[in-house]
């Protein structure tokens, strides 16, 4: 199958059952021999510090960024579609009008921030960014900072962003996974 047919889809599930559904999906992909059609199954989680009385305890926990949703990169064949929607815990696809119609894939610009938050970068993501683009830092110590891209280093995965700190223009290096186009 062609690479162009591979797309991201979002599946609804019961809240707090996302990991179980993802595990069930992975097992079914194996047992139904659909590895050439279903590629990645993701529960979007991010590590966050555990607080007690407003202070960090030194411990961390995983926070589900999108409760009730599982992200699947797949080629939408009849077999793959049937397997996913008939997996225990799956309540349906986002973007399907029901009545046996296949769902629409999630546009690349909508799935990209989800993947970046999880640190999942692929070479195709760099194509959407150019020197001069206005970006926002979405995580890390500079979270919320906006600036303009000065350079992009695909080898190291860093981006030099010019931003304003205390009234002065400053160039800072930021990991590519930490920026989002504005």
Legacy VTK file of the C-alpha trace (Angstrom):
# vtk DataFile Version 3.0
C-alpha trace
ASCII
DATASET POLYDATA
POINTS 182 float
0.000 0.000 0.000
1.129 3.564 -0.620
2.406 5.749 2.198
-0.056 8.490 1.149
-2.976 6.369 2.313
-1.702 6.252 5.900
-3.674 8.713 8.069
-4.528 9.435 11.683
-7.960 8.693 13.119
-9.479 9.285 16.549
-11.512 6.632 18.339
-13.980 7.307 21.158
-13.846 5.124 24.229
-15.103 5.232 27.782
-13.158 7.686 29.918
-10.373 6.000 31.936
-10.500 2.936 29.623
-8.095 4.369 27.024
-5.086 2.177 27.925
-7.186 -0.969 28.039
-8.693 -0.174 24.626
-5.223 0.559 23.183
-3.967 -2.789 24.504
-7.013 -4.575 23.051
-6.434 -2.867 19.697
-2.761 -3.895 19.629
-3.673 -7.514 20.407
-6.298 -7.570 17.679
-3.903 -6.077 15.130
-1.541 -8.977 15.873
-4.195 -11.710 15.936
-5.902 -10.471 12.744
-2.536 -9.902 11.002
-3.224 -6.208 10.250
0.296 -4.870 10.973
0.507 -3.526 7.402
-2.613 -1.416 7.944
-2.512 -0.287 11.593
0.778 1.365 12.552
0.605 3.351 15.780
-1.979 3.327 18.585
-1.542 6.162 21.066
-3.098 7.218 24.336
-1.983 10.854 24.657
-0.436 11.120 28.106
2.018 13.522 29.636
4.032 13.253 32.823
3.171 15.874 35.432
4.444 16.525 38.946
2.403 15.399 41.950
1.611 18.321 44.241
0.790 18.309 47.933
-0.444 21.544 49.472
0.572 23.300 46.253
4.187 22.120 46.456
5.901 19.457 44.336
6.486 16.132 46.103
9.226 14.949 43.752
6.888 12.311 42.335
5.234 12.337 38.941
2.082 10.836 37.474
0.773 10.368 33.963
-2.053 12.692 32.951
-4.314 11.785 30.049
-4.442 14.831 27.770
-7.559 13.665 25.929
-9.799 11.515 28.163
-12.071 9.243 26.169
-9.918 9.234 23.017
-7.339 6.930 21.430
-5.330 8.005 18.350
-4.674 5.467 15.582
-2.408 5.788 12.555
-3.777 3.423 9.946
-4.735 2.755 6.358
-8.531 2.733 6.289
-9.354 -0.631 4.729
-12.626 -2.469 5.333
-10.812 -5.042 7.508
-8.964 -2.473 9.620
-12.100 -0.360 10.041
-14.119 -3.413 11.101
-11.417 -4.533 13.560
-11.184 -1.126 15.265
-14.870 -0.375 15.622
-15.603 -3.901 16.938
-12.884 -3.813 19.594
-14.279 -3.978 23.151
-14.433 -0.495 24.673
-14.492 1.387 21.348
-17.691 3.431 21.105
-17.007 4.821 17.626
-14.787 6.936 15.433
-14.634 10.724 15.600
-15.625 12.059 12.186
-18.008 9.255 11.266
-21.638 10.095 10.683
-22.666 6.549 11.578
-24.807 4.322 9.452
-21.810 2.349 8.179
-19.868 5.321 6.812
-16.117 5.396 7.255
-14.657 8.305 9.253
-12.636 11.187 7.872
-8.950 11.274 8.816
-7.709 13.936 11.230
-5.936 16.745 9.325
-2.136 16.745 9.780
-2.124 20.200 11.391
-4.536 18.972 14.085
-2.731 15.730 14.979
0.749 17.284 14.913
0.417 19.170 18.251
-0.781 15.962 19.935
2.224 14.026 18.662
4.626 16.833 19.585
3.313 16.966 23.165
4.248 13.322 23.428
7.689 13.919 21.891
6.841 12.004 18.703
8.480 13.839 15.814
8.675 12.653 12.224
10.466 14.252 9.293
7.224 15.373 7.629
6.507 17.784 10.482
9.472 19.986 9.592
7.980 20.739 6.180
5.262 22.947 7.690
7.783 25.255 9.405
9.972 27.918 7.810
12.313 30.663 8.957
10.159 33.710 9.751
7.120 31.741 11.001
5.483 32.933 14.217
5.441 30.145 16.827
4.427 29.560 20.422
6.313 27.398 22.923
3.824 24.782 24.178
5.866 23.171 26.963
9.109 23.374 28.841
10.599 26.298 30.762
9.573 28.826 28.083
5.959 27.624 27.841
3.633 30.355 26.568
6.447 32.373 24.975
5.897 33.517 21.388
8.556 34.323 18.839
9.807 34.093 15.284
11.814 31.172 13.890
15.385 32.219 13.038
16.730 28.771 12.095
15.742 25.106 12.102
18.267 22.302 12.709
16.710 18.985 11.687
19.822 17.062 12.765
19.575 18.084 16.430
15.812 18.768 16.439
16.289 22.325 17.726
14.814 25.592 16.544
16.269 29.031 17.224
13.394 31.339 18.141
13.736 35.099 18.530
11.558 36.375 21.334
11.383 39.401 23.618
12.535 39.132 27.243
12.450 42.215 29.453
12.123 44.488 26.435
15.116 42.988 24.621
15.116 40.773 21.568
16.711 37.431 22.497
17.374 34.290 20.476
16.738 31.028 22.347
17.167 27.406 21.298
14.012 25.351 21.758
13.356 21.683 21.034
11.232 21.288 17.882
8.679 19.222 19.830
8.039 22.216 22.097
6.786 24.644 19.430
3.521 25.118 17.605
2.676 27.414 14.702
0.451 30.371 15.529
LINES 1 183
182 0 1 2 3 4 5 6 7 8 9 10 11 12 13 14 15 16 17 18 19 20 21 22 23 24 25 26 27 28 29 30 31 32 33 34 35 36 37 38 39 40 41 42 43 44 45 46 47 48 49 50 51 52 53 54 55 56 57 58 59 60 61 62 63 64 65 66 67 68 69 70 71 72 73 74 75 76 77 78 79 80 81 82 83 84 85 86 87 88 89 90 91 92 93 94 95 96 97 98 99 100 101 102 103 104 105 106 107 108 109 110 111 112 113 114 115 116 117 118 119 120 121 122 123 124 125 126 127 128 129 130 131 132 133 134 135 136 137 138 139 140 141 142 143 144 145 146 147 148 149 150 151 152 153 154 155 156 157 158 159 160 161 162 163 164 165 166 167 168 169 170 171 172 173 174 175 176 177 178 179 180 181
